[in-house]
Amino acid sequence: MTRNKQGVYLVYKSIGPSSFACVAQMQRLLQADKAGHLGTLDPFAEGLLPIFLNRATRMIPYVENGTKTYRALAALGLSSDSLDVNGRLSSASGVSFDKFYELFQGRAEKVVQALQDFVGVNRQEIPLYSAKKVKGKKMYEYARRQIDLEKQYKTITVEKVQLNGWQSYISAAELRDLPYAEAESLYNRRKALLQQQQAWMRDGLFPAAQAKLADKYLPEYLAPAEIAAWSKVPCDVYLDIEFTVSKGAFIRALVHELGRRLQTGACTLRLLRTRIGEMQLEQANSELKWQELAAAGQAEPLSLRCLLAAYPIFNCDAESLRAFVCGRLLTFYPKNAAERPEFSTEYLQKKITNANLSSIIKQGGLLVALKDDEVVGMLRLAVQDSATAAQAEPVYVLKAERMLLSHEDI
């Protein structure tokens, strides 16, 4: 095992530990001086948790705004004060057959439409049981002490949402083929039986978040016999929903709002994160697998270049790299005004991959700095303040935004 190895390690966080605990474990395992993570997962949630070690933590601000994809196992007819399975649960409302028939006849068009209505910009109420700080304290600290707080809101974007499947006391085929009265009788009869047994059907159980991750040493996602333990209270309808959202969105709040719009109530029983930006769950290893790899000296991080693939690239030579590490600006002039060819805008454009100068400026001016095909930092391109509209070509300034290297490295 190499001490102080830097990079990004994709961890499959299991249900139970906090994100902070997973970060601390990886930091100890790889003997890192610094560690950070991207996108906190609640203890009840599972899935992709990118952990940055040592100087790679400097890159977190440049990838943290990527969209995130989740799969949620949601229960209709069930409510929770924390909006998830860990809170005080109640099934007092339930889902009557009339409501079930209204929502799921045909191809569940009303549920699908309610989900599609989330797509776009949303003003989301922040759940009371969250780590959002108000007056220096996390909101869940107020909630646990039953201290009232003014509602807090944030703006989020839902890019995509889809219903992968659903399950209830009767199947989609039964709902389609049986006469209304017969379907209603079957629905209510099975519901009464399951409430009496306090268990869920074993045959054809809803396959929650079945990710195919061969050889990743991951736990089973949801075995048929486990559903009663997860739901605690018998649920009338289960939904498998996939959300792609912006940074900071609360999936359990979206599920709760779905229940409100459908007039059934809803809460999140299980949550799996499958993607952040370009990082996917299939690339992740469980905590146990990382321990085995570290013991064998094979714990290799994800390439930072892959992580920053959305940014244009500036290919550094030894001289420009030294300038950036030392905090110096590089100024590039129109070809006829440059004292040396390597300080011309023409030369600058040749050193940049996959973008032109004007488009980089329009998109915020950030570039990835590469040296020998390795990421060495982030740069920012700007137009020199003294440039005027009368000039045929602008004068560009390139400076270090954040470098992974120090003076000792060069």
KOLDREN-833848 format. One record per residue (C-alpha): residue number from 1; residue in three letters; x, y, z. Coordinates in steps of 0.05 Angstrom, whole numbers, plus 32768, in hexadecimal, padded with zeros to 4 digits. Example, Ala and Ser with C-alpha at 12.3 -4.5 7.8 and 13.67 -1.06 7.14 Angstrom:
% residues 2
@seq 1; type ala; x 80F6; y 7FA6; z 809C
@seq 2; type ser; x 8111; y 7FEB; z 808F
This chain:
% residues 410
@seq 1; type met; x 8000; y 8000; z 8000
@seq 2; type thr; x 801A; y 8045; z 7FEC
@seq 3; type arg; x 8014; y 807A; z 8021
@seq 4; type asn; x 7FF7; y 80BE; z 800E
@seq 5; type lys; x 7FDB; y 80A6; z 7FCB
@seq 6; type gln; x 7FAF; y 80DC; z 7FAD
@seq 7; type gly; x 7F72; y 80D3; z 7F81
@seq 8; type val; x 7F28; y 80C3; z 7F80
@seq 9; type tyr; x 7F0F; y 8081; z 7F9B
@seq 10; type leu; x 7EC8; y 806C; z 7F8B
@seq 11; type val; x 7EA8; y 8049; z 7FC6
@seq 12; type tyr; x 7E67; y 8023; z 7FC9
@seq 13; type lys; x 7E4C; y 803E; z 800C
@seq 14; type ser; x 7E20; y 8009; z 802D
@seq 15; type ile; x 7DE3; y 8017; z 8057
@seq 16; type gly; x 7DF4; y 802B; z 809E
@seq 17; type pro; x 7E35; y 8052; z 80A1
@seq 18; type ser; x 7E37; y 809D; z 8096
@seq 19; type ser; x 7E5C; y 80BB; z 805B
@seq 20; type phe; x 7E8E; y 80D9; z 808D
@seq 21; type ala; x 7E9C; y 8094; z 80A9
@seq 22; type cys; x 7EAB; y 8078; z 8064
@seq 23; type val; x 7EDA; y 80B2; z 8055
@seq 24; type ala; x 7EFF; y 80A8; z 8097
@seq 25; type gln; x 7F06; y 805E; z 8089
@seq 26; type met; x 7F25; y 806A; z 8044
@seq 27; type gln; x 7F52; y 809F; z 8061
@seq 28; type arg; x 7F6D; y 806E; z 8095
@seq 29; type leu; x 7F71; y 8035; z 8063
@seq 30; type leu; x 7F9C; y 805B; z 8031
@seq 31; type gln; x 7FBF; y 8085; z 8067
@seq 32; type ala; x 7FAA; y 80C7; z 8046
@seq 33; type asp; x 7FB9; y 810A; z 8065
@seq 34; type lys; x 7F79; y 812A; z 804A
@seq 35; type ala; x 7F36; y 810E; z 8033
@seq 36; type gly; x 7EF4; y 8127; z 801A
@seq 37; type his; x 7EB7; y 810D; z 7FF6
@seq 38; type leu; x 7E85; y 8121; z 7FC1
@seq 39; type gly; x 7E3B; y 8121; z 7FD2
@seq 40; type thr; x 7E27; y 810B; z 8018
@seq 41; type leu; x 7DFC; y 80CC; z 801D
@seq 42; type asp; x 7DCF; y 80C4; z 805A
@seq 43; type pro; x 7DDD; y 8086; z 8084
@seq 44; type phe; x 7D9F; y 8063; z 8069
@seq 45; type ala; x 7DB5; y 8070; z 8021
@seq 46; type glu; x 7DE6; y 8046; z 7FF9
@seq 47; type gly; x 7E0E; y 804B; z 7FB9
@seq 48; type leu; x 7E44; y 8074; z 7F99
@seq 49; type leu; x 7E70; y 809E; z 7FC7
@seq 50; type pro; x 7EAD; y 80BE; z 7FA6
@seq 51; type ile; x 7EE5; y 80C8; z 7FD9
@seq 52; type phe; x 7F1E; y 80F8; z 7FC9
@seq 53; type leu; x 7F61; y 80EF; z 7FEB
@seq 54; type asn; x 7F9B; y 811F; z 7FF7
@seq 55; type arg; x 7FA4; y 8154; z 7FC0
@seq 56; type ala; x 7F6A; y 8138; z 7F98
@seq 57; type thr; x 7F3C; y 815A; z 7FCA
@seq 58; type arg; x 7F4E; y 819B; z 7FA7
@seq 59; type met; x 7F26; y 8183; z 7F6A
@seq 60; type ile; x 7EE4; y 817A; z 7F90
@seq 61; type pro; x 7EC9; y 81C0; z 7F7F
@seq 62; type tyr; x 7ED2; y 81B1; z 7F34
@seq 63; type val; x 7EA8; y 8171; z 7F33
@seq 64; type glu; x 7E76; y 817B; z 7F6C
@seq 65; type asn; x 7E41; y 819C; z 7F3F
@seq 66; type gly; x 7E37; y 815F; z 7F13
@seq 67; type thr; x 7DF2; y 8141; z 7F10
@seq 68; type lys; x 7DE2; y 8104; z 7F3B
@seq 69; type thr; x 7DB7; y 80C8; z 7F2D
@seq 70; type tyr; x 7D91; y 80A0; z 7F62
@seq 71; type arg; x 7D62; y 8066; z 7F65
@seq 72; type ala; x 7D2E; y 806A; z 7F9C
@seq 73; type leu; x 7D01; y 8034; z 7FB8
@seq 74; type ala; x 7CC4; y 805C; z 7FCC
@seq 75; type ala; x 7C85; y 8047; z 7FF2
@seq 76; type leu; x 7C42; y 8066; z 7FE3
@seq 77; type gly; x 7C10; y 8069; z 801B
@seq 78; type leu; x 7C47; y 806F; z 804F
@seq 79; type ser; x 7C60; y 80AF; z 8070
@seq 80; type ser; x 7C9C; y 80BF; z 809C
@seq 81; type asp; x 7CB1; y 80FC; z 80C4
@seq 82; type ser; x 7CF8; y 80F5; z 80A8
@seq 83; type leu; x 7CDD; y 80E5; z 8061
@seq 84; type asp; x 7D02; y 80A2; z 8063
@seq 85; type val; x 7D00; y 805E; z 8084
@seq 86; type asn; x 7D26; y 8076; z 80C2
@seq 87; type gly; x 7CF0; y 80A5; z 80DB
@seq 88; type arg; x 7CAD; y 809A; z 80FE
@seq 89; type leu; x 7C84; y 8074; z 80CA
@seq 90; type ser; x 7C3A; y 8075; z 80C1
@seq 91; type ser; x 7C0D; y 8052; z 808E
@seq 92; type ala; x 7BCD; y 8072; z 80A7
@seq 93; type ser; x 7BBD; y 808F; z 8062
@seq 94; type gly; x 7BCC; y 8051; z 8039
@seq 95; type val; x 7BB8; y 8049; z 7FF0
@seq 96; type ser; x 7B70; y 8035; z 7FE4
@seq 97; type phe; x 7B60; y 800B; z 7FA8
@seq 98; type asp; x 7B3B; y 8045; z 7F88
@seq 99; type lys; x 7B7A; y 8070; z 7F8D
@seq 100; type phe; x 7BA6; y 8036; z 7F77
@seq 101; type tyr; x 7B7A; y 802A; z 7F3A
@seq 102; type glu; x 7B7A; y 8074; z 7F29
@seq 103; type leu; x 7BC6; y 8078; z 7F2B
@seq 104; type phe; x 7BDC; y 8036; z 7F0D
@seq 105; type gln; x 7BA9; y 8022; z 7ED9
@seq 106; type gly; x 7BC5; y 801F; z 7E93
@seq 107; type arg; x 7C0F; y 802F; z 7E97
@seq 108; type ala; x 7C0D; y 8056; z 7ED8
@seq 109; type glu; x 7C08; y 8097; z 7EB0
@seq 110; type lys; x 7BF4; y 80C2; z 7EEB
@seq 111; type val; x 7C31; y 80AC; z 7F13
@seq 112; type val; x 7C5E; y 80B5; z 7ED7
@seq 113; type gln; x 7C42; y 80FB; z 7ECA
@seq 114; type ala; x 7C4A; y 810F; z 7F13
@seq 115; type leu; x 7C93; y 80FA; z 7F0F
@seq 116; type gln; x 7C9E; y 811F; z 7ECD
@seq 117; type asp; x 7C82; y 815E; z 7EED
@seq 118; type phe; x 7CC1; y 8160; z 7F18
@seq 119; type val; x 7CEE; y 8169; z 7EDC
@seq 120; type gly; x 7D0C; y 81AF; z 7EDA
@seq 121; type val; x 7D1C; y 81E2; z 7F10
@seq 122; type asn; x 7CFA; y 81D5; z 7F54
@seq 123; type arg; x 7CF7; y 81FB; z 7F95
@seq 124; type gln; x 7D01; y 81C3; z 7FC8
@seq 125; type glu; x 7CF2; y 81C5; z 8012
@seq 126; type ile; x 7D2F; y 81AC; z 8038
@seq 127; type pro; x 7D1C; y 8171; z 8065
@seq 128; type leu; x 7D20; y 817E; z 80B0
@seq 129; type tyr; x 7D4B; y 8140; z 80B7
@seq 130; type ser; x 7D85; y 8159; z 808E
@seq 131; type ala; x 7DCC; y 8173; z 809A
@seq 132; type lys; x 7DBB; y 81B9; z 8080
@seq 133; type lys; x 7DD3; y 81EB; z 80B4
@seq 134; type val; x 7DA6; y 8221; z 80D2
@seq 135; type lys; x 7DC4; y 8251; z 8105
@seq 136; type gly; x 7E02; y 8225; z 810A
@seq 137; type lys; x 7DDD; y 81E4; z 8118
@seq 138; type lys; x 7DC7; y 81AC; z 80EA
@seq 139; type met; x 7D7D; y 81A8; z 80DE
@seq 140; type tyr; x 7D76; y 8161; z 80F7
@seq 141; type glu; x 7D90; y 8179; z 813B
@seq 142; type tyr; x 7D53; y 81A7; z 8140
@seq 143; type ala; x 7D25; y 8170; z 8127
@seq 144; type arg; x 7D3D; y 813E; z 815B
@seq 145; type arg; x 7D31; y 8171; z 8192
@seq 146; type gln; x 7CED; y 8181; z 8174
@seq 147; type ile; x 7D00; y 81CA; z 816C
@seq 148; type asp; x 7CD7; y 81EE; z 8136
@seq 149; type leu; x 7CFD; y 820D; z 80FC
@seq 150; type glu; x 7CE7; y 823B; z 80C5
@seq 151; type lys; x 7CE3; y 8212; z 8084
@seq 152; type gln; x 7D22; y 8214; z 805A
@seq 153; type tyr; x 7D22; y 8210; z 800E
@seq 154; type lys; x 7D54; y 8206; z 7FD6
@seq 155; type thr; x 7D52; y 8206; z 7F8B
@seq 156; type ile; x 7D62; y 81C5; z 7F68
@seq 157; type thr; x 7D5D; y 81A9; z 7F22
@seq 158; type val; x 7D40; y 8166; z 7F10
@seq 159; type glu; x 7D5C; y 8152; z 7ECC
@seq 160; type lys; x 7D3B; y 810F; z 7EC4
@seq 161; type val; x 7D0B; y 80E2; z 7EEA
@seq 162; type gln; x 7CED; y 809F; z 7ED7
@seq 163; type leu; x 7CC2; y 8069; z 7EF6
@seq 164; type asn; x 7CE8; y 8027; z 7EEE
@seq 165; type gly; x 7CB0; y 7FFC; z 7F0C
@seq 166; type trp; x 7C7C; y 7FF3; z 7F43
@seq 167; type gln; x 7C5E; y 7FBC; z 7F6E
@seq 168; type ser; x 7C20; y 7FB6; z 7F97
@seq 169; type tyr; x 7BEF; y 7F81; z 7FAF
@seq 170; type ile; x 7BDB; y 7F73; z 7F67
@seq 171; type ser; x 7C06; y 7F75; z 7F29
@seq 172; type ala; x 7C00; y 7FA1; z 7EEC
@seq 173; type ala; x 7BE6; y 7F65; z 7EC5
@seq 174; type glu; x 7BB0; y 7F57; z 7EF9
@seq 175; type leu; x 7B9C; y 7FA0; z 7EFA
@seq 176; type arg; x 7B97; y 7FA0; z 7EAE
@seq 177; type asp; x 7B72; y 7F5E; z 7EA5
@seq 178; type leu; x 7B43; y 7F58; z 7EE1
@seq 179; type pro; x 7AFF; y 7F7B; z 7EE6
@seq 180; type tyr; x 7B00; y 7FB6; z 7F15
@seq 181; type ala; x 7AD8; y 7F93; z 7F4D
@seq 182; type glu; x 7B01; y 7F54; z 7F4A
@seq 183; type ala; x 7B43; y 7F7B; z 7F4A
@seq 184; type glu; x 7B2A; y 7FA4; z 7F86
@seq 185; type ser; x 7B18; y 7F65; z 7FAC
@seq 186; type leu; x 7B5C; y 7F46; z 7F9F
@seq 187; type tyr; x 7B81; y 7F86; z 7FB2
@seq 188; type asn; x 7B5C; y 7F8C; z 7FF5
@seq 189; type arg; x 7B60; y 7F41; z 8004
@seq 190; type arg; x 7BAB; y 7F3F; z 7FFA
@seq 191; type lys; x 7BB4; y 7F7F; z 8021
@seq 192; type ala; x 7B8F; y 7F64; z 805D
@seq 193; type leu; x 7BB6; y 7F23; z 805B
@seq 194; type leu; x 7BF9; y 7F46; z 8058
@seq 195; type gln; x 7BE7; y 7F76; z 8090
@seq 196; type gln; x 7BD4; y 7F3A; z 80BA
@seq 197; type gln; x 7C16; y 7F17; z 80AB
@seq 198; type gln; x 7C3D; y 7F59; z 80B0
@seq 199; type ala; x 7C67; y 7F45; z 8074
@seq 200; type trp; x 7C6C; y 7F53; z 802A
@seq 201; type met; x 7C62; y 7F23; z 7FF0
@seq 202; type arg; x 7C9F; y 7EF9; z 7FE1
@seq 203; type asp; x 7C8C; y 7EE4; z 7F9A
@seq 204; type gly; x 7CA0; y 7F18; z 7F66
@seq 205; type leu; x 7CB9; y 7F49; z 7F9A
@seq 206; type phe; x 7CCA; y 7F8D; z 7F80
@seq 207; type pro; x 7D13; y 7F8C; z 7F69
@seq 208; type ala; x 7D2E; y 7FCB; z 7F8A
@seq 209; type ala; x 7D6B; y 7FEB; z 7F6A
@seq 210; type gln; x 7D87; y 7FAC; z 7F49
@seq 211; type ala; x 7DCB; y 7FC7; z 7F33
@seq 212; type lys; x 7DF7; y 7F94; z 7F10
@seq 213; type leu; x 7E3A; y 7F99; z 7F32
@seq 214; type ala; x 7E60; y 7F58; z 7F27
@seq 215; type asp; x 7E9A; y 7F49; z 7F55
@seq 216; type lys; x 7E91; y 7F88; z 7F7F
@seq 217; type tyr; x 7E84; y 7F65; z 7FC1
@seq 218; type leu; x 7E43; y 7F8C; z 7FCA
@seq 219; type pro; x 7E0A; y 7F77; z 7FF8
@seq 220; type glu; x 7DC7; y 7F5F; z 7FDC
@seq 221; type tyr; x 7D9B; y 7F9B; z 7FCC
@seq 222; type leu; x 7D59; y 7F81; z 7FE6
@seq 223; type ala; x 7D4B; y 7F37; z 7FF1
@seq 224; type pro; x 7D01; y 7F23; z 7FF0
@seq 225; type ala; x 7CFF; y 7F13; z 803B
@seq 226; type glu; x 7D1B; y 7F56; z 804F
@seq 227; type ile; x 7CE3; y 7F83; z 8037
@seq 228; type ala; x 7CBB; y 7F81; z 8078
@seq 229; type ala; x 7CF8; y 7F95; z 80A0
@seq 230; type trp; x 7D06; y 7FD0; z 8071
@seq 231; type ser; x 7CBF; y 7FE9; z 806E
@seq 232; type lys; x 7CAE; y 7FDD; z 80B8
@seq 233; type val; x 7C66; y 7FED; z 80A6
@seq 234; type pro; x 7C44; y 7FC7; z 806C
@seq 235; type cys; x 7C43; y 7FF3; z 802E
@seq 236; type asp; x 7C0D; y 7FF4; z 7FF9
@seq 237; type val; x 7C37; y 8006; z 7FBC
@seq 238; type tyr; x 7C82; y 8006; z 7FAE
@seq 239; type leu; x 7CA1; y 8031; z 7F78
@seq 240; type asp; x 7CE7; y 802B; z 7F59
@seq 241; type ile; x 7CF8; y 8072; z 7F42
@seq 242; type glu; x 7D38; y 808C; z 7F22
@seq 243; type phe; x 7D49; y 80D6; z 7F2B
@seq 244; type thr; x 7D81; y 80FF; z 7F0A
@seq 245; type val; x 7D89; y 8140; z 7F30
@seq 246; type ser; x 7DB6; y 817A; z 7F3E
@seq 247; type lys; x 7DE4; y 8181; z 7F7A
@seq 248; type gly; x 7DC1; y 8186; z 7FBD
@seq 249; type ala; x 7D7E; y 8168; z 7FAA
@seq 250; type phe; x 7D5C; y 813E; z 7FDF
@seq 251; type ile; x 7D3E; y 8100; z 7FBF
@seq 252; type arg; x 7D14; y 80EF; z 7FFC
@seq 253; type ala; x 7CF5; y 8134; z 7FF8
@seq 254; type leu; x 7CE3; y 8128; z 7FAF
@seq 255; type val; x 7CC3; y 80E5; z 7FC2
@seq 256; type his; x 7C9C; y 8107; z 7FFA
@seq 257; type glu; x 7C84; y 813C; z 7FCA
@seq 258; type leu; x 7C6F; y 8106; z 7F99
@seq 259; type gly; x 7C44; y 80E7; z 7FCF
@seq 260; type arg; x 7C24; y 812B; z 7FDD
@seq 261; type arg; x 7C14; y 8136; z 7F94
@seq 262; type leu; x 7BF7; y 80F0; z 7F8C
@seq 263; type gln; x 7BD0; y 80FA; z 7FCD
@seq 264; type thr; x 7BE9; y 80B9; z 7FEA
@seq 265; type gly; x 7C26; y 80CC; z 8014
@seq 266; type ala; x 7C6A; y 80AE; z 8004
@seq 267; type cys; x 7CAE; y 80A3; z 8024
@seq 268; type thr; x 7CF1; y 8086; z 800E
@seq 269; type leu; x 7D01; y 8040; z 8025
@seq 270; type arg; x 7D43; y 8037; z 8001
@seq 271; type leu; x 7D71; y 8065; z 7FDA
@seq 272; type leu; x 7DAA; y 8052; z 7FAB
@seq 273; type arg; x 7DD8; y 8085; z 7F89
@seq 274; type thr; x 7DF0; y 806B; z 7F46
@seq 275; type arg; x 7E14; y 80A5; z 7F26
@seq 276; type ile; x 7E36; y 80E8; z 7F33
@seq 277; type gly; x 7E4C; y 810D; z 7EF4
@seq 278; type glu; x 7E78; y 80DD; z 7ECD
@seq 279; type met; x 7E81; y 80AE; z 7F09
@seq 280; type gln; x 7E56; y 806F; z 7F0A
@seq 281; type leu; x 7E45; y 803C; z 7F40
@seq 282; type glu; x 7E60; y 8004; z 7F14
@seq 283; type gln; x 7EA6; y 8022; z 7F1E
@seq 284; type ala; x 7EA0; y 801F; z 7F6A
@seq 285; type asn; x 7EBA; y 7FEC; z 7F9C
@seq 286; type ser; x 7E9D; y 7FDC; z 7FE0
@seq 287; type glu; x 7EC2; y 7FEE; z 801F
@seq 288; type leu; x 7ED7; y 7FA5; z 8026
@seq 289; type lys; x 7EF1; y 7FA1; z 7FE0
@seq 290; type trp; x 7F1B; y 7FE0; z 7FEA
@seq 291; type gln; x 7F39; y 7FC1; z 8028
@seq 292; type glu; x 7F4D; y 7F84; z 8000
@seq 293; type leu; x 7F6A; y 7FAE; z 7FC8
@seq 294; type ala; x 7F91; y 7FD9; z 7FF9
@seq 295; type ala; x 7FAE; y 7F9C; z 801C
@seq 296; type ala; x 7FC6; y 7F82; z 7FD8
@seq 297; type gly; x 7FE3; y 7FC6; z 7FC4
@seq 298; type gln; x 7FB0; y 7FCC; z 7F8C
@seq 299; type ala; x 7F83; y 8006; z 7FA3
@seq 300; type glu; x 7F87; y 8032; z 7F66
@seq 301; type pro; x 7F60; y 8073; z 7F61
@seq 302; type leu; x 7F33; y 808B; z 7F28
@seq 303; type ser; x 7F57; y 80B6; z 7EF5
@seq 304; type leu; x 7F4C; y 8100; z 7F03
@seq 305; type arg; x 7F4E; y 810C; z 7EB9
@seq 306; type cys; x 7F0F; y 80E1; z 7EB0
@seq 307; type leu; x 7EEE; y 8107; z 7EE8
@seq 308; type leu; x 7EFC; y 814A; z 7EC8
@seq 309; type ala; x 7EED; y 8135; z 7E81
@seq 310; type ala; x 7EB9; y 816C; z 7E78
@seq 311; type tyr; x 7EEE; y 81A3; z 7E7B
@seq 312; type pro; x 7F1B; y 81B9; z 7E42
@seq 313; type ile; x 7F64; y 81A6; z 7E4A
@seq 314; type phe; x 7FA4; y 81D0; z 7E4B
@seq 315; type asn; x 7FE3; y 81A7; z 7E3F
@seq 316; type cys; x 801B; y 81C3; z 7E6A
@seq 317; type asp; x 8064; y 81C2; z 7E59
@seq 318; type ala; x 8099; y 81C7; z 7E91
@seq 319; type glu; x 809E; y 8214; z 7E8C
@seq 320; type ser; x 8053; y 8221; z 7E90
@seq 321; type leu; x 8049; y 81EF; z 7EC8
@seq 322; type arg; x 807F; y 8211; z 7EF1
@seq 323; type ala; x 805D; y 8254; z 7EE5
@seq 324; type phe; x 8019; y 823A; z 7EFC
@seq 325; type val; x 8035; y 8219; z 7F3B
@seq 326; type cys; x 8059; y 8259; z 7F4D
@seq 327; type gly; x 801A; y 8282; z 7F44
@seq 328; type arg; x 8030; y 82A9; z 7F06
@seq 329; type leu; x 8001; y 82C0; z 7ECF
@seq 330; type leu; x 800E; y 82AE; z 7E86
@seq 331; type thr; x 7FF8; y 82E2; z 7E54
@seq 332; type phe; x 7FEB; y 82D1; z 7E0C
@seq 333; type tyr; x 7FE9; y 8308; z 7DD6
@seq 334; type pro; x 7FD3; y 830A; z 7D8D
@seq 335; type lys; x 8008; y 82E9; z 7D61
@seq 336; type asn; x 8026; y 832B; z 7D48
@seq 337; type ala; x 802B; y 8349; z 7D8E
@seq 338; type ala; x 8049; y 830D; z 7DB2
@seq 339; type glu; x 8093; y 8314; z 7DC1
@seq 340; type arg; x 809C; y 82C8; z 7DBE
@seq 341; type pro; x 8072; y 8295; z 7D97
@seq 342; type glu; x 8061; y 826E; z 7DD7
@seq 343; type phe; x 803D; y 82AC; z 7DF2
@seq 344; type ser; x 800E; y 82B4; z 7DB7
@seq 345; type thr; x 7FC4; y 82A5; z 7DB8
@seq 346; type glu; x 7FD1; y 8277; z 7D7D
@seq 347; type tyr; x 8001; y 824D; z 7DA7
@seq 348; type leu; x 7FD0; y 824E; z 7DE2
@seq 349; type gln; x 7F99; y 8231; z 7DB6
@seq 350; type lys; x 7FC7; y 81F9; z 7D9F
@seq 351; type lys; x 7FD4; y 81E6; z 7DE8
@seq 352; type ile; x 7F89; y 81E0; z 7DF6
@seq 353; type thr; x 7F62; y 81A1; z 7DE6
@seq 354; type asn; x 7F18; y 819C; z 7DD3
@seq 355; type ala; x 7F04; y 81E6; z 7DD8
@seq 356; type asn; x 7F12; y 822B; z 7DBB
@seq 357; type leu; x 7F25; y 8268; z 7DE4
@seq 358; type ser; x 7EE4; y 828E; z 7DDE
@seq 359; type ser; x 7EB9; y 8252; z 7DF2
@seq 360; type ile; x 7EE5; y 8246; z 7E2F
@seq 361; type ile; x 7EDB; y 828E; z 7E46
@seq 362; type lys; x 7E8F; y 8288; z 7E3C
@seq 363; type gln; x 7E8D; y 8249; z 7E67
@seq 364; type gly; x 7EB2; y 8268; z 7EA2
@seq 365; type gly; x 7EFA; y 8262; z 7E8B
@seq 366; type leu; x 7F0E; y 8222; z 7EAF
@seq 367; type leu; x 7F3E; y 81EF; z 7E91
@seq 368; type val; x 7F60; y 81B0; z 7EA9
@seq 369; type ala; x 7FAC; y 81B4; z 7EAA
@seq 370; type leu; x 7FCF; y 8174; z 7E93
@seq 371; type lys; x 8019; y 8163; z 7E95
@seq 372; type asp; x 802E; y 8121; z 7E76
@seq 373; type asp; x 7FE5; y 810E; z 7E72
@seq 374; type glu; x 7FDA; y 8116; z 7EBD
@seq 375; type val; x 7FAD; y 814A; z 7EDE
@seq 376; type val; x 7FD8; y 817E; z 7F02
@seq 377; type gly; x 7FA3; y 81B2; z 7F11
@seq 378; type met; x 7F6D; y 81E2; z 7EF9
@seq 379; type leu; x 7F7A; y 8222; z 7ED2
@seq 380; type arg; x 7F50; y 825F; z 7EC3
@seq 381; type leu; x 7F51; y 8284; z 7E81
@seq 382; type ala; x 7F3C; y 82CD; z 7E7E
@seq 383; type val; x 7F3F; y 8308; z 7E4F
@seq 384; type gln; x 7F71; y 833D; z 7E66
@seq 385; type asp; x 7F4E; y 8379; z 7E85
@seq 386; type ser; x 7F75; y 83AA; z 7E5A
@seq 387; type ala; x 7F5A; y 838A; z 7E1A
@seq 388; type thr; x 7F2D; y 83B8; z 7DF2
@seq 389; type ala; x 7EF8; y 83AD; z 7DBE
@seq 390; type ala; x 7F24; y 83D0; z 7D8B
@seq 391; type gln; x 7F58; y 8398; z 7D8F
@seq 392; type ala; x 7F54; y 8365; z 7D57
@seq 393; type glu; x 7F60; y 832D; z 7D88
@seq 394; type pro; x 7F5A; y 832B; z 7DD4
@seq 395; type val; x 7F95; y 8320; z 7E03
@seq 396; type tyr; x 7F8B; y 82E2; z 7E2E
@seq 397; type val; x 7FA4; y 82D5; z 7E74
@seq 398; type leu; x 7FAC; y 828E; z 7E8F
@seq 399; type lys; x 7FB7; y 8281; z 7ED9
@seq 400; type ala; x 7FB4; y 8248; z 7F0B
@seq 401; type glu; x 7F70; y 823F; z 7F2C
@seq 402; type arg; x 7F86; y 8204; z 7F58
@seq 403; type met; x 7FC3; y 81D8; z 7F50
@seq 404; type leu; x 7FD0; y 8191; z 7F68
@seq 405; type leu; x 801B; y 819D; z 7F68
@seq 406; type ser; x 8047; y 81C7; z 7F95
@seq 407; type his; x 808C; y 81E6; z 7F8F
@seq 408; type glu; x 80AB; y 81A6; z 7FA9
@seq 409; type asp; x 808D; y 817D; z 7F71
@seq 410; type ile; x 80AE; y 81A6; z 7F3A
